[in-house]
């Protein structure tokens, strides 16, 4: 009898092991060579604006349900900004005062967060600035940071992943005089192009919001949209084209390369231009990160922007082995000449270790930071205005994470104790942390104080954020303390 039971147990174990091995072997996705590239890349329109009597530039945005043509048998129900999927690109000059009138016509409350923007906490659009259905919120601030490719998206506590996945997102470009003097591609939608990359999974014609089986990251889709376009191609009419790439996916990390392995020049990261261009053939971007790259084309040729398997992590359940064809570039038979990319782009970040007045540590594991899950009525840190701190952020977990800080652009001081690679030597607001990585960040808090209204720090893999991998800090004047906070 014992022998029979033992044999049966062995068969069960063998079946489980075999089933797991089959699932593991079939987890990867590969669309390379399978995408038809039969639709022109949609270019988000520039958001119209007016200028008030006091000089304030005013934008008007409406969050609303809609439909989108993703090539399915019927239009897909989505959410967006101003109708359809995604939203327009906002654009403002450094030094301008802006106001954004955000009306919520969604069937539930939401927010709109200005990711990467330096602004007062009450204007940040985090989970404490909720907009009820039918209401309008009008944040106002002065744009005071270098030229950069920022973006906006909802930030309701516990529901950010759903709202972003359904389509509420768009870009916010900042211009400044120094960047405008550089001979870089800058004609919007022609040689200076937003590239908003998102992965999706579908149930028939509808978006499937179910989490990917055996993945702790949330949704890892098997189809790619760029600016909401499936199978997109871009007609290139200039010798060089600037692609402002945004990873607006919920959880997927991309390794951007071209099919012919051509090099490209990275000119900017999250917070704006790098000190000098960096020639690359591959660049990994985690959710929320941006990169501006300049690609050189020859008349009549074409190439495909792809995502290849990740080199920073081998976690197949996190999509590490997946491959995607993303966007085809098609050069015209005659191309307008473009200037060479300048060898110097911007002054390097000025923060250094001598500025540091204190150090904090952040351990990302499970769905918490430092063993704590997010609570709306708990302030985790109080920092003093006009000071610089060193934040040591580590990922001892078995899955990838990243780390985003509201309000500030920080400097990556080190990666695993070594100087950062050239692509991380500009201003950043989001940094990727594969398993086992530790980064040291120099973070400066300036201009705005509010002891009662917090900013957020969190993992930008949105399911992790929603489940508690987020904390709050307030910036106060010298001698001031955080005010009691009851949450939203």
C-alpha positions, 0 to 999 in steps of 0.5 A, a space after each residue: 500500500 505504501 509503495 502504491 501511495 509513494 508511486 502515486 505521489 511521485 507521479 503527481 510531483 513529476 506531473 507538477 514539475 513537467 507542467 511547470 517546465 512546460 509553462 516556463 518554456 512557453 512563457 516567452 513572446 516573440 513577434 519579430 517578423 510577424 508584424 505587418 506595419 500597415 498603419 501610419 504612426 498616429 501623432 498625438 495632436 499638440 494641445 491647444 492653449 490660450 493665454 490669459 490676461 496675466 500671461 498664464 498659458 491655459 490648457 483644457 483637458 477632459 478625461 472621458 470614455 471613448 473607443 479606439 480602432 486597434 485592428 480588432 473586429 469592433 472598436 475597443 472601449 477605452 478611456 482617453 483625454 479629449 476623446 479616443 485613446 491617450 491624449 494631446 501633447 502639452 507644450 510650454 516654455 520654461 518660465 511660463 506660468 501654466 494652468 491646466 483645467 482638467 475635467 473628469 467625465 469618467 464614471 469614477 474619480 481619478 487624478 492627473 499627475 504631471 510625471 517629472 514636473 517640479 511644482 507645488 505638492 498641491 498641484 502634483 496630481 497625486 492621490 491627494 488631488 482626486 477629481 470627482 466625476 463631473 468636477 474640474 481641477 485647475 492646477 497652476 504653476 510656473 514651469 521652471 526646469 530645463 527642456 525635457 520630455 515629461 508625461 501625464 497620467 492618472 494616480 488614484 491610490 490603488 487604481 493607477 494601473 487600471 486607469 493608465 492601462 485604459 488609455 489616460 496618458 499623454 506627453 508634456 514637453 518643456 522647451 527652453 531657450 538654451 535647448 532651442 539654440 542647438 541644431 537638433 531635430 525639432 519639427 513636431 511630428 516630422 523629425 521630432 516625434 513622440 513614441 509612446 510605447 505600451 503593451 496590451 492583451 486583448 479578450 476579443 476586441 476588449 482590453 484584457 485587464 487580467 494579470 499575466 499568469 505566474 508574473 508578479 508584475 501585473 499585465 504583460 501584454 503580447 501586442 504593442 501599440 505606439 501612440 495607440 497605433 498597432 503595427 505602426 510605420 513612420 515615414 521619415 523625410 529628413 536625414 535624422 529623426 529624433 524619437 522621444 521614447 516613453 515607456 508608458 506600459 504598466 509593467 513591461 521593461 523594453 530593450 530598444 534596438 534596431 533590427 540592423 543593429 545600427 547605432 543611435 545617439 541618446 541625447 536626453 533622459 527623463 529630465 532633459 538633455 545629457 551633457 553629451 550624446 551617447 552612442 548606443 545600440 541598445 537601451 533598457 527603459 522601465 515603466 515611466 522612463 523616457 529617452 530621446 534618441 536621434 537616428 540617422 537614415 539613408 534615402 530609401 532604406 527602412 529599419 525596425 525598432 525592436 525590443 530584444 531580450 533583457 540583459 539586466 534580468 533573466 526573469 522570464 516571468 517578468 518578460 525578460 526573454 520576450 521580443 517585439 517588433 515595435 515601429 518601422 522607419 521608412 526613409 523617403 527616396 530623397 531626404 532633407 539634410 540634417 545637421 550633425 548632433 552637437 558634441 555638447 548638449 547641456 551643462 552636467 547636473 550640479 549636485 555632488 556628494 559635498 552637498 549631502 546633509 543626510 542619507 536615507 535607505 529604501 528597500 524594495 521588496 514584495 509590495 512594500 518599501 522598508 517593510 511598510 505598505 502605503 497608507 494615505 494618512 502616514 507621512 514617511 519622511 519630512 525633508 527640509 527645503 534647499 537641502 540635498 540628501 543621498 537616497 540609497 535604493 536597493 532591490 533584494 527581491 526576486 523580481 524587477 522594480 524601479 523607483 520614481 520620486 515626485 517633484 524632483 529630478 535627481 542624480 544617479 551617483 552610483 550603481 552597485 557602488 560604481 560610477 553610473 554609465 553615461 546614459 544615466 549621467 543626466 537628470 532622472 526621475 525614475 531609475 530601473 532596479 533589476 534584482 540585486 541592484 543598488 543605486 545611490 541617488 542625490 536628491 535636492 528639494 527646492 522652492 516649494 514647501 507644504 507641511 500638509 500636502 505630501 509628494 510620493 515615492 514609489 515603484 512605477 511598475 503600476 501593480 506594485 505601486 497599487 498594492 503598496 510599494 509607495 510612500 509619502 514625504 513632505 518638504 518643509 521650511 527650516 524648523 517646521 514639522 509635518 502637519 497631521 494628515 488624514 489622507 484623501 
